[in-house]
Amino acid sequence: MNRLHPRVRLVWVARAVVSATVLGVVLGVAARIVPFVPTDVVALAGVVLLFGVVHAVLRYRSWRYEIRDDSIYLERGVLTRVRTVVPFVRIQHVDSSRSPVERAVGLGRVVVYTAGSRGADVSVPGLTPVAADDLRERLKRLAIRAEGDDAV
């Protein structure tokens, strides 16, 4: 089983910081307008930030993926464990992408789009750019080979 790069935790913690900041600003403004909104906004934003940091660490510990003979297997989840198997024959196309935060920490992700249902794509985050490109190319080759095996 392959693990994600440890720097992915920084990406997830950055998202938690942004969420806590946005929540703090929204509640701070709301506390001035509506009297029933809690006035201890900083403490609430701090709790959200703490939860986000803990969640990022636990999420990293639970995330794994594996390229099998006929599929890609993903295992992830903190509260709910999710195990996903994507057969190569179901892969439509594969992308690698890098958000601004991922670029800042030198990471990227691979997104696998599948056939048969709307929104049925899976993503492998926390890969170095070279690893993301290698995984994308490997999955592409395996999907093309599987299509040939399954062709009528």
ChimeraX attribute file (.defattr): number of C-alpha atoms within 10 A of each C-alpha:
attribute: neighborCount
match mode: 1-to-1
recipient: residues
	/A:1	11
	/A:2	10
	/A:3	15
	/A:4	19
	/A:5	15
	/A:6	13
	/A:7	16
	/A:8	24
	/A:9	20
	/A:10	18
	/A:11	22
	/A:12	21
	/A:13	20
	/A:14	17
	/A:15	17
	/A:16	21
	/A:17	19
	/A:18	13
	/A:19	16
	/A:20	22
	/A:21	17
	/A:22	13
	/A:23	18
	/A:24	20
	/A:25	15
	/A:26	12
	/A:27	21
	/A:28	17
	/A:29	13
	/A:30	16
	/A:31	16
	/A:32	11
	/A:33	10
	/A:34	10
	/A:35	9
	/A:36	9
	/A:37	14
	/A:38	13
	/A:39	14
	/A:40	12
	/A:41	19
	/A:42	16
	/A:43	12
	/A:44	16
	/A:45	20
	/A:46	15
	/A:47	13
	/A:48	19
	/A:49	22
	/A:50	16
	/A:51	14
	/A:52	20
	/A:53	20
	/A:54	13
	/A:55	19
	/A:56	21
	/A:57	17
	/A:58	16
	/A:59	17
	/A:60	21
	/A:61	16
	/A:62	15
	/A:63	22
	/A:64	17
	/A:65	18
	/A:66	14
	/A:67	18
	/A:68	13
	/A:69	10
	/A:70	15
	/A:71	20
	/A:72	18
	/A:73	16
	/A:74	20
	/A:75	15
	/A:76	18
	/A:77	16
	/A:78	15
	/A:79	9
	/A:80	7
	/A:81	11
	/A:82	12
	/A:83	13
	/A:84	14
	/A:85	16
	/A:86	20
	/A:87	17
	/A:88	24
	/A:89	20
	/A:90	16
	/A:91	24
	/A:92	15
	/A:93	16
	/A:94	20
	/A:95	17
	/A:96	21
	/A:97	16
	/A:98	19
	/A:99	11
	/A:100	11
	/A:101	16
	/A:102	22
	/A:103	14
	/A:104	11
	/A:105	14
	/A:106	15
	/A:107	24
	/A:108	25
	/A:109	24
	/A:110	24
	/A:111	17
	/A:112	23
	/A:113	20
	/A:114	20
	/A:115	13
	/A:116	10
	/A:117	8
	/A:118	8
	/A:119	9
	/A:120	12
	/A:121	16
	/A:122	17
	/A:123	15
	/A:124	19
	/A:125	21
	/A:126	28
	/A:127	25
	/A:128	21
	/A:129	19
	/A:130	11
	/A:131	17
	/A:132	23
	/A:133	18
	/A:134	15
	/A:135	20
	/A:136	20
	/A:137	15
	/A:138	14
	/A:139	22
	/A:140	19
	/A:141	13
	/A:142	20
	/A:143	22
	/A:144	17
	/A:145	15
	/A:146	19
	/A:147	15
	/A:148	11
	/A:149	10
	/A:150	9
	/A:151	8
	/A:152	5
